């Protein structure tokens, strides 16, 4: 497949918006007048974040949309709406097939655009109740309060893709529910900041120690881990949910701090010795220390690195950022969690795609905090 044709590429969010206003809406108004619904594109897909490109079109991408009905209407009308759209939608929209293949991979999810010229369209206007969508996507019942343990076990990628995307029409309160997930509550946020600093403290001296011992590969690996933790802390300080690995760097480049930090972090990753890594990491540490003080959450803390117990390795988090932040937590539930070792949210200590991508694990993960 040729992925280079950028001139004809239509970003998926724009395609979805046109698909709703120029095709789907007219059918709904004609065939199902008076039934309230919401329409938009949230949830899975690079296009929801605005990061799709021509390569994205090779699978699971195309004219698609999510419809949300009230619970009782979903039970009564969802199948009829799906079948009606299958008969009434055009076979192509803005040059793209509206028909999708059956799932082509073992995940039973991935579908490909597939041209047809007769018969019902296997479209991707997916129909949910609002409650059903969130149960499926987060394993969370929106009729319940969101507790601290919930926030800590929601993957940031999923929170991001719920609050990103676009809603084109809303007569059932979808935006009101999405707003509940806009960002972490204040004390959960402080706890996550504390955990981010704790991660940096645990390894900031190990990069140089590995290099000193002659393990340059180990030193480079630890430095890369520190770069990632610095970046994660920056997302937190700017109150932005980070996406998963594929778009992590792309999204970081959109943060306000990226202009100052990105060139330094690139030098860390490209350094040919632990001494150079140490020098550039120290520069990065000083920037994020200044960012921390700018938040005015704690007393002013030092913004200059220091030697690790007299060893020739520069560190910053040992100045006490974690404990200073933990002292500011007032919510009793978060205080109880913060009394334990600050592991943070699941994104801060889990790399497993199978744990982060499948919400059925959440009840088990909650036990880490309860």
N, C-alpha and C positions, 0 to 999 in steps of 0.2 A: 504493500500500500504506500502511496506517495503522501508523505506527511508535510510537504513543503508548501502546499498551496494556501498561503495565508490570506491572499486577496479575497478568496471566495468564502473564507471561514466566517461563520456567524457565532459569536460567543453563546454558550448554551443558555444563559439567563435571558439574553435578548431573544433567542429563538423561542424559548418557553413563553415569554411574554407575548410575542406575536402569535404564537400557537393558541394561547388562551383567547386573546381579543379577536383574532381573525377567524378562528375555527371553532373552538370548543364552546365559547360563551354563547354563540348564536344557537347552537344545538340545544344547550341547556335551557335557554330562554324559550325556545320553541316547543321542546318536548317535555320539559319539567318546570313549567312556570310556577313561581311561588314557593319553591323549595329552597330554603336558605342554605348557603354553602360558603366555603372559603376556597380560593384557588391560589396556588403559588408553587414555588419550587424551593423546598428546604430539604434537609437530610443528606443522604449520600450523594456523591458525585463531585468531581473537581469543579464543574461549572457552577455549583452552588457557592463556591468561594471565589468565583471569577478567575480561576487559575487554569481553565481548560484552554487547549490550543488544538491545531489540526491533528496532532497525534491522539488526542482524546476521543476523536470521532470513530476510532476503530472498534470500540466496544462500549456497551452500556451508556450510550450517548445518543441524543437525537431529539426530535420534537416530543417533549414529554411534560408532564404536569402532575401535581398532586391536588386532589379535591378532598375537602373535609366536610362531612355532614354531621348534623346532630345525631346522637346515638340512635334515637328511634327512626329517623329518616335513613340512616345508614342500613339498618336492618331491613327496612322496607324497600328502599330504592337502589341500593348500590349495584346490585346485579343488573337491574333494568337499565341503569345509566351506562354501565360498562357495555352491555350488549348494544344499546342504541348508538353509542359512540363508535362501536365496531362497524356498524352499518353506515353511519352518516359521515364520518370523517373522510376527508380526501385521502387518496392513496399516497400522495406526496404533498409536502408543505415546504415552500421555499427551497425546493430542489431535493429535500431529504425524504426518504420513505417514512411514513408514519407507522408502518408495520415493523414489529420486532420478532426475532426468532424466539423459539423456546430457549430456556437456559442451556448454555453450551458447555458449562464446566461443572465440576463436582460440587461447587458451592451452591448450585441450584439458584443462582442469582443472575450471573452475567448473561446479557442478551445482546444480540447484534442487530443492526438495521438490516431489513430484508425486504426487497421490493416485491410487491404483488400487484396484480391488475384486476383481480376478481376475488369475491368472497369476503367474509368478515375480516376486519383488521385486528390483529393482535397488538393493540396500542398500549402505550404506557401512560395513560391517564389513570393513575392509581388512586383508588378511592378508600378513604379511611373515615372513621370517627376520630375526633381529636383525642379522646381518651385512648382509643385503640392504637393510634399512632405512637403516642408516648409510652404506652406499655410495651409496644414492640421495639421501639428505638432506644429507650433508656431503661426498660424494665421498671418503670415508675408510674404510679397511679396519680394523675394530676388532681384527684379529689383529696389527696393527702397534703399535709404541710411538707415542705422540703427541709429535712433535717441536715445537720452538719455532716453526718455520716453519708448522707446521700450525695452532697456536694463533693465529698472526697472520693466517692466511688463512681461518679460520672466521668467518663473519659472526656478530656478537653476537646478532642476532635468532634465528639458528638454534641457537646454544648455549643461549639462554634457553628456547626452546620445547622443547628436549630435556630440560632439567632442571626445567622447570615442568610443568604439567598434573598428571595423576593416574595411578597404576597401581593397579588394583583387585585384581589377582591376578598372581602371578609364580612360576612353577615352572621357568623356563628361564634365569634370571640377567639379566633386563632391567635391574633396578635396579642391579646390580653394574656393568654397562656405563655406565649413565647417570651413576653416581657418578664415573666417570673424567673427565667433562666438567663437574663441579660448579663449578669456577672455575679461572682461570689459575694455573699454577705460580708460585711466589713471584717468581722473577727475571723471568719474562715480565710479571708484574703491575707490577714496578718499572719495567721498560722502557716499558710503556704509560703509566704515570704520568709518566715523563720526557717522553715524546712529547706527552702532553696539555699539560704546562707549556710545551713548545717551541711548540706551536700558539698558545697565548695570547701568548707573548713575541713571536712574529712579527708580530702585528697589534695588540697592545694600544696602541701609540702611533699607529697609523694612523687610528683613529676620530677623534681630535681633530685630526690633521693635515688630514684631508679636510674636516672642519667648518671649520677655520681658513681653508682655501682657498675656502670658500663652497659646497662640495658637501655639502649637508645630506642628500640621498638616499644618497650614498656613505657618509657618516658613519653614518647609521642602519643601512645594510646591514652595515657592518663591526661595529657594536655588536651587531647580531643574531647575527652569526657568533661573536662573543666570548661572548655569552650561551649559545649552543649548546655551545661548547667548555668553558665553566665547568660546564655541566650534565653533559657527558660526563665531565669530571674528577671530579665528585661521584659519579657512578655507580662509577667506578673506586675512589675512596677508600672507598666503602662496600661494595665488593666485590659489586656487583650488575651483571648484564648489562643493558644498555639495550635496549629494543625498537626497532623501526623507527619511522619518523616518525609514523605514525598514533597510536601509544600512547606516544611518547617523553615528552611533557609529563605524561600521566596517571601513568606509572610514576615520573617524577621527583617528583611530588607525594607519593609514598609513602616517599621517602627521609627519613632522620632530619634532614638538613640543610634540607629544604624549608621548614620553618616559618620559619627565619631568612632563607633566600635567596630564596624565591619572591617575596615582596613587593618586594624590591629589584630582582630581574630584571624584574619587570613594570614597574617604574618606568623601567628602562633602555629597554625596548621602547616605552614610551609617552612618552618624553621628547621635548620640542619643540625642543631645541637640543643642540649637541655638548657645551656646558658642563655641562648637566644629565646627559647620558649619562656624561660623564667622572666626575662626582661619584658617581653610583650605581654605575658599574662599579668605582670605587675601593673602595666599601663591600663589594662582592661579592668583589673580589680579597682584601681583608683577611680575610674569612671563610674563604675556601678556603686562604689561607696558614696560618691558625690550625688548620684541619682537617689540613693537611699535617703541621704540627708535632705534632699529636696522634697521628699514626701512628708517630712516633718511628723513622722509617726513616733519617733523616739527622741531622746536627747541626741545632740550632735555627736557623731562618732568619728574617729580618725579617718582621714581620706588618703593617708600615706601608708604604703606597705611597710612591714617590718620583717626582720630576719626571724626564721623559725628556731626559737631556742638557741640563738647564736649560730645556727647553721647557715650556709650561704644560699638559702632558699627564701624567696620573698613571699609573704602571705598577708592576707587582709582580714579574712573572716574571724581570725583569732582575737580581733579587737572586741568581739562580743555582740555581733549583730543579731545572732539567733536569740540569745537570752534577753536582749533589750526589746526585741519584738514580742517575745512570749509574755513579757510583763504587761504588755498593753492589751491583752485579750481580756474581755469582760464577760462574754457570753459563757454561762456555766457549762453548757455542753462542750463547747470548744475548749474551755479551760481543762476539763477532764481529759480530753484527747491530748492536749498539749502537755499534760503532766508526764506522758510517756515519751519515749524517744521520738523526735520529730520526723516521722517518715514522710509526712506530707500526703499529697493525693496519689492515687494510683499511677498517674502519669509520671510522678517524680521518682518512682522506684520500680516500675514494671515496664519492660520492653516487649513483652509477648503480645503479638498481634492477636492471638487467640483469646487472651484475657481482655484486651482493650477493645476488641471489635465485637464481642458477643456478650450482650447484656445479661444473659442467663447466669453469668458468674457473679453478678453484683451481690446477691444475698450472701454468698460465701466471703466476698471481699469486705463486706460491712463488718464481719466479725473481728477483723483486725482492729477496729476502732471501738467496738462496743464492750 
